[in-house]
């Protein structure tokens, strides 16, 4: 019964990103151009946040996939340690191809396995949404760059033609 109680407590433990929850984190200072500061201020107003919170959100967006993977790996380690402590031996499959296969024997019941499956599925869905947004942004920016390059090439051809005509007239 004690084992089940601990497993449920473990199940409800928060996933941590980059350190213990409740700590204030590290302070990093950086210099930005006036335009970047202006853009950050505009974004902060749009999101109704401080500039610091806005910048943290932007960084979290960029680094979310590796942070989520680290959080999952950390949770797996916690599960293995808890199980080892309770049973007196490590039952995790150290040769497994995936983290999920590694902890298959560690999980208490099907409900716990389903909870972790749902968590991983949510991570996948969130990451997919972020990657789709980034792909769309990159695709749009590629089109903008292409249009500008074509416009510049056209201007060069036009200028070159005018130079040729000017040389012919001399």
Secondary structure, 3 states (H helix, E strand, C coil): CHHHHHHHHHHCCCCCCCCCCCCCCCCCCCCCCHHHHHHHHHHHHHHCCCHHHHHHHHHHHHHHHHHHHHHHHHHHHHHHHHHHHHHCCCCCCCCCCCHHHHCCCCCCCHHHHHHHHHHHHHHHHHHHHHHHHHHHHHHHHHHHHHHHHHHHHHHHHHHHHHHHHHHHHC
